[in-house]
Amino acid sequence: MSLKFNARFDAAYGTPVAVGPDVMRVTARNPSPFTFHGTNTYLLGKDTLAVIDPGPDDEAHLAALLAAIGGRPVSHIFVSHTHRDHSPLAARLKERTGATVLAEGPHRPARPLRVGEENRLDASADLAFRPDIALADGSLTAGDGWAIRTVLTPGHAANHAAFALEGTDVLFSADHVMAWSTSIVAPPDGSMADYMRSLDRLIARDDKVLLPGHGGPVLKPRTFMRGLKAHRLMRERAIIERIEKGDRTIRDIVAAIYRETDPRLHGAAGLSVLAHLEDLAARGAVKVEGEPALDAVFLPAR
């Protein structure tokens, strides 16, 4: 199944854009190879609002959000996960609005650090974040004319959550599913096994529109997510083939299968390959000398 990404997106920085009935998007000006044109913050409601993913701690983005809020009460701030492009502004927005902050929980890795291992993603983690309310899977939070159902989707981050708008076919998918690119799954923050399970869970739903953390909407979610799954499985097969052909390190595998990828992303590609190899080693599909790691030696299963 072919996977077609959509890189067309008008960020309209500082300007609220209607993306559904009583749903506005305001995009932060924090573009990068990892954030596309920037982080999408969503305002939900008409009279009393909810905010989904307030974004980075950025003065201009805070001003844009307050302008879009326009003095209306804000009752809830939902945070999908604790990477620094999504959660840090929650504290300042809470100070200005008095809203309750909700998320799955504080930042944590998907697995414990191994002996001698460094978390290369510490700089991207909002370690100071603490929600007022921890959201359980399936919990329903009701506001003024809207209700949000929490759908836990670990994988990109251990505490990643998507938010379904009850009574509609809209799901706020944050960084789990995006139209412009695949999601980064980088250990120890992320887990490929968790990501694939969460992807299957979303495929089984009947959402018609996904509003992601970066870029534009996913308008045929089930077809697109099946393509994402096929893409991940294809990458998995390519990694196994490289090992069977004699590649023994992640550096060699990345050089072979990410030849056309922006070199600035090769570090992230290496972590993505590691995520696949952790999963493959756990399933017995490859062998590893010691524990799976960026500098480990990998061998065919047979």
Order of alpha helices (4+ residues) and beta strands (2+ residues): beta-beta-beta-beta-alpha-beta-alpha-beta-beta-beta-beta-beta-beta-alpha-beta-alpha-alpha-alpha-beta-beta
